[in-house]
Amino acid sequence: MNQLSDIATLIPERDAEGYLVEPENWSEDIARALAQEENILLNDDHWDAIRFMRDYYDEHQVIADARFVIRHLAERIGKEAHKRLFELFPYGYVKQACKIAGMRRPRAWSTG
């Protein structure tokens, strides 16, 4: 077995769209496997956004809206944060960032 298939077997239950059913089951290894499925190689900026999202979820028990993640990134990278978030997750905040961070799919949001 290759490393991806080894890690993929560790991913907990997901819904039909590939989001974790229970965000509490998330780990950084699971994030790596989910990112590989999305063809994303996680770098420091990805991890900064993902860890912020996880901390926000742990504190508030809701998924951070993209604007909160953008504000967080802006503290470090400035006004290019909005553009950078969508460079990091080119198929969208909900489709990729929320999925990789182990969130349930936000039902009221678009997939952008």
Contacts in CASP RR format, 6 or more apart in sequence:
PFRMAT RR
TARGET T0000
AUTHOR 0000-0000-0000
METHOD contacts of the structure
MODEL  1
MNQLSDIATLIPERDAEGYLVEPENWSEDIARALAQEENILLNDDHWDAI
RFMRDYYDEHQVIADARFVIRHLAERIGKEAHKRLFELFPYGYVKQACKI
AGMRRPRAWSTG
4 33 0 8 1.000
4 36 0 8 1.000
7 29 0 8 1.000
7 30 0 8 1.000
7 32 0 8 1.000
7 33 0 8 1.000
7 36 0 8 1.000
8 33 0 8 1.000
8 36 0 8 1.000
8 37 0 8 1.000
10 29 0 8 1.000
10 30 0 8 1.000
10 33 0 8 1.000
11 20 0 8 1.000
11 30 0 8 1.000
11 33 0 8 1.000
11 34 0 8 1.000
12 20 0 8 1.000
12 21 0 8 1.000
12 22 0 8 1.000
12 25 0 8 1.000
12 30 0 8 1.000
13 20 0 8 1.000
13 21 0 8 1.000
13 22 0 8 1.000
13 25 0 8 1.000
14 20 0 8 1.000
14 21 0 8 1.000
15 21 0 8 1.000
15 104 0 8 1.000
15 105 0 8 1.000
17 105 0 8 1.000
18 99 0 8 1.000
19 98 0 8 1.000
19 99 0 8 1.000
19 102 0 8 1.000
19 103 0 8 1.000
19 104 0 8 1.000
19 105 0 8 1.000
20 26 0 8 1.000
20 30 0 8 1.000
20 102 0 8 1.000
20 103 0 8 1.000
20 104 0 8 1.000
21 104 0 8 1.000
23 57 0 8 1.000
23 102 0 8 1.000
23 103 0 8 1.000
23 104 0 8 1.000
26 54 0 8 1.000
26 101 0 8 1.000
26 102 0 8 1.000
30 102 0 8 1.000
31 42 0 8 1.000
31 50 0 8 1.000
31 100 0 8 1.000
31 101 0 8 1.000
31 102 0 8 1.000
32 42 0 8 1.000
34 99 0 8 1.000
34 100 0 8 1.000
34 102 0 8 1.000
35 41 0 8 1.000
35 42 0 8 1.000
35 46 0 8 1.000
35 100 0 8 1.000
38 91 0 8 1.000
38 96 0 8 1.000
38 99 0 8 1.000
38 100 0 8 1.000
40 46 0 8 1.000
40 88 0 8 1.000
40 89 0 8 1.000
40 96 0 8 1.000
40 100 0 8 1.000
42 50 0 8 1.000
42 100 0 8 1.000
45 73 0 8 1.000
45 77 0 8 1.000
45 84 0 8 1.000
45 88 0 8 1.000
46 88 0 8 1.000
46 89 0 8 1.000
46 100 0 8 1.000
48 72 0 8 1.000
48 73 0 8 1.000
48 76 0 8 1.000
49 69 0 8 1.000
49 72 0 8 1.000
49 73 0 8 1.000
49 85 0 8 1.000
49 88 0 8 1.000
49 89 0 8 1.000
49 97 0 8 1.000
49 101 0 8 1.000
50 97 0 8 1.000
50 100 0 8 1.000
50 101 0 8 1.000
52 64 0 8 1.000
52 68 0 8 1.000
52 69 0 8 1.000
52 72 0 8 1.000
52 73 0 8 1.000
53 63 0 8 1.000
53 64 0 8 1.000
53 69 0 8 1.000
53 97 0 8 1.000
53 98 0 8 1.000
53 101 0 8 1.000
53 103 0 8 1.000
54 101 0 8 1.000
54 102 0 8 1.000
56 62 0 8 1.000
56 63 0 8 1.000
56 64 0 8 1.000
56 68 0 8 1.000
57 63 0 8 1.000
57 64 0 8 1.000
57 101 0 8 1.000
57 103 0 8 1.000
63 98 0 8 1.000
63 103 0 8 1.000
63 104 0 8 1.000
63 106 0 8 1.000
66 85 0 8 1.000
66 93 0 8 1.000
66 97 0 8 1.000
69 85 0 8 1.000
69 93 0 8 1.000
69 97 0 8 1.000
70 81 0 8 1.000
70 82 0 8 1.000
70 85 0 8 1.000
71 81 0 8 1.000
73 81 0 8 1.000
73 84 0 8 1.000
73 85 0 8 1.000
74 81 0 8 1.000
77 84 0 8 1.000
85 93 0 8 1.000
85 97 0 8 1.000
86 92 0 8 1.000
86 93 0 8 1.000
88 97 0 8 1.000
89 95 0 8 1.000
89 96 0 8 1.000
89 97 0 8 1.000
89 100 0 8 1.000
90 96 0 8 1.000
91 112 0 8 1.000
92 111 0 8 1.000
92 112 0 8 1.000
93 112 0 8 1.000
94 105 0 8 1.000
94 106 0 8 1.000
94 109 0 8 1.000
94 110 0 8 1.000
94 111 0 8 1.000
94 112 0 8 1.000
95 111 0 8 1.000
95 112 0 8 1.000
98 104 0 8 1.000
98 105 0 8 1.000
98 106 0 8 1.000
99 105 0 8 1.000
END
